[in-house]
């Protein structure tokens, strides 16, 4: 595992071919699962993959950008990765596949497992798409669905993970942040982090295709940072407060209110601890 003396991953930012080569080496026998492309810079990896032609083989298309000019998270917020890793995957959704509404939860679980594989302890999840350590955001997921020809559909799964240095508080006032390097003696090499996440993601996508989110509901719930806590959910011009009762088998958030259990399905809501 390579890293710079400052804890920032030791990879020249103007050598995408080098990252490509190193990542394939790190992936080893798993490399055949992915069609990997690395670019020095782009606007948004999600946007680029959305416009790319659909692959005719079964590999997962992966686009990594060493720098994104217009990276974004949910609700159009800018993604501030600092010394981090930003990439997107295009996953074809089979006609008989389970509904993709909980795909962001499955991807978040994969990223949490990968970060623990890298050595970070006690990685938690915040519905629907944030990965936390000590209550601070260490990674985020953005899933967008793209329709193709003959009623085909792809999920574009954008992932941003903080590896080295990152501001404690993003400029847009989002959730306090942390980075993998803060919880390890040194940040992992970018290719190591990328390969580790991809392997975990492929496994969780396979499980999702076979059994939907229900197949991993228990594993996700074991990491639920807000289960049993009083929370407030803001979005769509309204706020709701109640006790978080975890998630259902389809990924819906269960909110206990004075009128009973409400199921929250929309991915455009944000979850915050109630004051």
QUIDA-V516362 format. One record per pair of residues at least 12 apart in sequence whose C-alpha atoms are under 8 Angstrom apart, sorted by the first residue. I is the first residue (numbers start at 0). J is the second residue. If there is no record, write none. Layout:
I/J
I/J
This chain:
0/187
0/188
0/191
1/187
1/188
2/185
2/186
2/187
2/188
6/163
6/180
6/184
6/185
6/186
7/82
7/162
7/163
7/164
7/180
7/185
7/186
8/82
8/162
8/163
8/186
8/187
8/188
8/189
9/188
9/189
10/188
10/189
12/39
12/65
13/39
14/39
15/37
15/38
15/39
15/65
16/37
18/37
18/189
18/190
19/35
19/36
19/37
21/190
22/190
22/191
22/193
22/194
23/194
25/190
25/191
25/194
26/194
26/195
26/198
29/198
31/58
32/57
32/58
32/59
32/201
33/58
33/59
33/60
33/61
34/58
34/59
34/60
34/61
35/60
35/61
35/62
35/63
36/60
36/61
36/62
36/63
37/62
37/63
37/64
37/65
38/62
38/63
38/64
38/65
39/64
39/65
39/66
40/64
40/65
40/66
40/67
40/68
41/64
41/66
41/67
41/68
41/69
42/67
42/68
42/69
42/70
43/67
43/68
43/69
43/70
43/71
44/62
44/63
44/64
44/67
44/70
44/85
44/86
44/87
44/157
45/86
45/87
45/88
45/143
45/155
45/156
45/157
48/62
48/87
48/88
48/89
48/155
49/89
49/145
49/155
53/147
59/88
59/89
59/90
59/91
60/88
60/89
60/90
61/86
61/87
61/88
61/89
62/86
62/87
62/88
63/84
63/85
63/86
63/87
64/85
64/86
65/84
65/85
66/85
67/85
72/139
72/140
72/141
73/141
73/267
74/267
76/171
77/171
78/159
79/165
79/169
80/159
80/160
80/161
80/165
81/161
81/162
81/163
81/164
81/165
81/166
82/161
82/162
82/163
82/164
82/165
83/159
83/160
83/161
83/162
83/163
83/164
84/158
84/159
84/160
84/161
84/162
84/189
84/193
85/157
85/158
85/159
85/160
86/157
86/158
86/159
87/155
87/156
87/157
87/158
88/154
88/155
88/156
88/157
89/153
89/154
89/155
89/156
90/153
90/154
90/155
90/156
91/151
91/152
91/153
91/154
92/151
92/152
92/153
92/154
93/151
93/152
94/151
96/208
96/209
96/211
97/207
97/208
97/209
97/210
97/211
98/211
100/249
100/250
101/212
101/249
101/250
101/251
102/142
102/207
102/212
103/127
103/128
103/140
103/141
103/142
103/156
104/126
104/127
104/128
104/212
104/219
104/250
105/203
105/204
105/207
105/212
105/215
105/219
106/140
106/156
106/200
106/203
106/204
107/124
107/128
107/129
107/130
107/139
107/140
108/124
108/203
108/218
108/219
109/196
109/199
109/200
109/203
110/130
110/138
110/196
110/199
110/200
111/123
111/124
111/130
112/199
113/192
113/195
113/196
113/199
114/179
114/192
114/196
116/195
117/187
117/192
117/195
118/183
119/179
119/182
119/183
120/132
120/182
121/133
122/222
123/222
123/223
123/224
124/219
124/222
124/223
124/224
125/223
125/224
125/225
125/270
126/223
126/252
126/270
127/266
128/140
128/141
131/224
132/177
134/175
134/224
135/174
135/175
135/176
135/177
136/174
136/175
136/176
136/177
137/160
137/161
137/176
137/177
137/178
137/179
138/158
138/159
138/160
138/161
139/158
139/159
139/160
140/156
140/157
140/158
140/159
141/155
141/156
141/157
141/158
142/154
142/155
142/156
142/157
143/155
143/156
160/178
161/177
161/178
161/179
162/178
162/179
162/180
162/186
162/187
162/189
163/178
163/179
163/180
163/181
163/186
164/178
164/180
165/177
165/178
211/249
212/248
212/249
212/250
213/248
213/249
213/250
216/246
216/247
216/248
216/250
220/245
220/246
223/245
225/243
225/245
226/242
226/243
226/244
226/245
227/242
227/243
227/244
227/245
228/242
228/243
228/272
229/241
229/242
229/243
229/272
229/273
230/242
230/243
230/270
230/271
230/272
230/273
231/270
231/271
231/272
231/273
232/268
232/269
232/270
232/271
233/268
233/269
233/270
233/271
234/267
234/268
234/269
235/267
235/268
240/254
240/256
240/273
241/254
241/255
241/256
241/257
242/254
242/255
242/256
243/255
250/264
251/263
251/264
252/264
